[in-house]
Amino acid sequence: MVDIVVPVKNLDRAKSRLRGAVPGGAEAHRELVLAVVLDTVTAALAAPGVRRLLVVCEDARVVAALAGTGAEVVDERGLPGLNAALDFGADVLRRADPRGSVGAMQADLPALRPADLAAAVAEADGRRAFVADRPGTGTTLLLAAAGTALDPRFGPGSAAAHGAGAVGVGVALTHLRCDVDTPGDLHLARELGLGPRTARLAGAACRVR
């Protein structure tokens, strides 16, 4: 079993390169970002092997939107960046189980399938492991070995940074590797099959399997 931390930025600043992917201006962009987060979190919560999922955010709108999903949410302002937010979340999870396994997953995986996340956790088999994004340079999922520090190194070149001390897994798990930063990424995710909330906003037929 693994406990997962998912970081989410303030909706007004999140996913700036995705602006214009759906019509409707700033409000539509915020709705799209939130839909992506909700589809990602919902799929992760349904994955066998995921025990707890903690969202670390800085936006009360995210807290409200995730109410009732089963995710735990902490609104923590002022953390200095993504890796600090992930370390904070890992510490929160470890208070309940210091010897447990903790992971970090990106919040922009609207085509995620529970089976893909479960497969990555199973392939890791308790080892420190990571899943590279579709281009192979970034990271969509990082898993720490039981009882060890998460030590997130997200940012440019994170796949290489994580690969220095972790095994790469999930090469064939396309739904888990398809993070969405640009309209082109969203198109590729649509081809895989978007989650229901993102599909409605993106004007695509929902093909959740």
C-alpha positions in Angstrom: 0.0 0.0 0.0 1.2 3.5 -0.7 0.1 7.0 0.4 0.2 9.6 -2.3 0.8 13.4 -2.1 -0.7 15.5 -5.0 0.3 19.2 -5.2 -2.0 21.8 -6.6 -1.2 25.5 -7.2 -3.5 28.4 -6.8 -6.0 28.1 -9.7 -5.3 31.6 -10.9 -1.6 30.7 -11.5 -1.8 27.1 -12.4 -1.2 25.7 -15.9 -0.4 29.0 -17.6 0.7 27.3 -20.9 -2.7 25.7 -21.1 -4.5 29.0 -21.3 -6.7 29.3 -24.4 -7.2 25.5 -24.6 -10.9 26.0 -24.0 -12.9 29.1 -24.8 -14.2 31.4 -22.1 -11.3 33.3 -20.8 -9.8 33.1 -17.3 -12.9 31.6 -15.6 -13.0 28.8 -18.2 -9.3 28.2 -17.7 -9.7 27.8 -13.9 -12.6 25.4 -14.5 -10.4 23.3 -16.8 -7.5 23.2 -14.3 -9.9 22.1 -11.6 -11.5 19.5 -13.8 -8.1 18.0 -14.6 -7.3 17.9 -10.8 -10.6 16.2 -10.0 -10.2 13.6 -12.7 -6.6 12.9 -11.6 -7.5 12.6 -8.0 -10.6 10.5 -8.6 -8.7 8.0 -10.7 -5.9 7.7 -8.2 -8.3 7.1 -5.3 -9.8 4.2 -7.2 -6.4 2.5 -7.8 -5.8 -0.7 -5.9 -2.8 -0.2 -3.6 -3.5 3.5 -2.8 -4.3 3.8 0.8 -4.4 7.6 1.4 -4.3 10.5 -1.0 -3.4 14.0 0.3 -3.8 17.1 -1.8 -1.5 20.0 -0.7 -2.9 23.2 -2.2 -3.0 26.9 -1.7 -6.5 27.6 -2.8 -9.8 27.3 -0.8 -11.6 26.6 -4.1 -9.6 23.4 -4.5 -10.5 22.4 -0.9 -14.2 22.9 -1.6 -14.1 21.1 -5.0 -12.5 18.0 -3.5 -14.9 17.7 -0.6 -16.6 14.3 -0.7 -14.1 12.7 -3.1 -12.3 10.8 -0.3 -9.1 12.8 -0.8 -7.6 14.5 2.2 -6.8 18.2 1.5 -4.5 20.7 3.3 -4.6 24.4 2.4 -1.0 25.4 3.2 0.1 28.8 2.0 3.6 30.1 1.6 5.5 26.9 0.8 8.5 27.7 -1.4 7.7 25.7 -4.4 6.6 22.2 -5.6 9.2 20.1 -3.8 8.6 21.9 -0.5 4.8 21.2 -0.9 5.6 17.5 -1.5 7.9 17.3 1.5 5.3 18.9 3.6 2.6 16.4 2.4 4.9 13.5 2.9 5.6 14.6 6.5 1.8 14.9 7.2 1.3 11.3 5.9 4.3 9.9 7.8 2.9 11.1 11.1 0.3 8.3 11.0 2.7 5.7 9.6 6.4 6.4 9.8 7.3 3.1 8.2 4.8 3.4 5.4 5.4 4.0 1.7 4.8 7.5 0.4 4.6 8.7 -3.2 4.2 12.0 -5.1 2.0 12.3 -8.2 1.4 15.2 -10.5 -2.1 16.7 -10.6 -2.3 17.1 -14.3 -3.1 13.5 -15.5 -6.7 13.8 -16.8 -6.4 10.5 -18.8 -5.2 8.5 -15.8 -6.6 5.1 -15.3 -6.6 3.4 -11.8 -5.1 0.3 -13.3 -2.1 2.2 -14.6 -1.3 3.7 -11.2 -1.8 0.3 -9.6 0.5 -1.3 -12.1 3.3 1.2 -11.4 3.1 0.6 -7.7 3.2 -3.1 -8.3 6.2 -2.8 -10.6 8.1 -0.7 -8.1 7.6 -3.6 -5.6 8.6 -1.5 -2.6 11.6 0.1 -4.3 12.3 3.8 -4.8 10.9 4.3 -8.3 9.6 6.9 -10.7 7.5 7.1 -13.8 8.8 9.5 -16.5 6.4 11.7 -18.5 5.7 11.1 -22.2 8.7 13.0 -23.5 10.9 11.2 -20.9 12.4 14.2 -19.3 9.9 14.9 -16.5 8.3 12.8 -13.8 4.6 12.0 -13.2 5.0 9.7 -10.3 7.7 9.2 -7.6 7.6 6.4 -5.1 9.8 6.2 -2.0 10.8 2.9 -0.4 9.0 2.2 2.8 10.1 4.3 5.7 12.5 6.4 3.6 12.4 10.1 2.7 10.4 11.1 -0.4 13.3 13.4 -1.5 11.4 14.9 -4.5 13.4 16.5 -7.3 10.6 17.8 -9.5 11.4 20.5 -12.0 13.3 20.6 -15.4 15.1 17.4 -15.9 13.4 15.6 -13.0 13.5 12.2 -14.7 17.3 12.3 -14.7 17.4 13.7 -11.2 15.1 10.9 -9.9 16.8 8.3 -12.0 20.1 8.9 -10.1 18.6 7.1 -7.1 15.4 5.3 -8.3 14.4 2.7 -10.8 12.3 3.7 -13.7 9.0 1.9 -14.1 5.8 2.2 -16.1 7.3 2.7 -19.6 4.2 1.2 -21.2 1.7 3.0 -18.9 0.7 5.7 -21.4 -2.3 7.1 -19.3 0.0 7.6 -16.3 2.7 9.3 -18.4 0.4 11.7 -20.2 0.6 14.9 -18.1 -1.0 18.0 -19.6 0.9 21.3 -19.8 -0.2 22.6 -23.3 -3.1 22.4 -25.7 -1.2 19.9 -27.6 -0.8 17.7 -24.5 -4.6 18.0 -23.9 -5.2 16.8 -27.5 -3.0 13.7 -26.8 -4.8 13.0 -23.6 -8.1 13.3 -25.4 -6.9 10.6 -27.8 -6.2 8.3 -24.8 -9.6 9.1 -23.2 -10.2 12.0 -20.8 -11.8 11.7 -17.4 -15.5 12.8 -17.4 -15.0 16.4 -16.0 -12.2 17.3 -18.4 -14.0 15.7 -21.3 -17.0 17.8 -20.8 -15.0 21.0 -20.8 -12.7 20.0 -23.7 -15.7 19.0 -25.8 -14.6 15.4 -26.2 -16.6 12.2 -25.9 -15.7 10.6 -22.6 -14.1 7.2 -23.2 -13.3 6.1 -19.7 -12.6 2.4 -19.6 
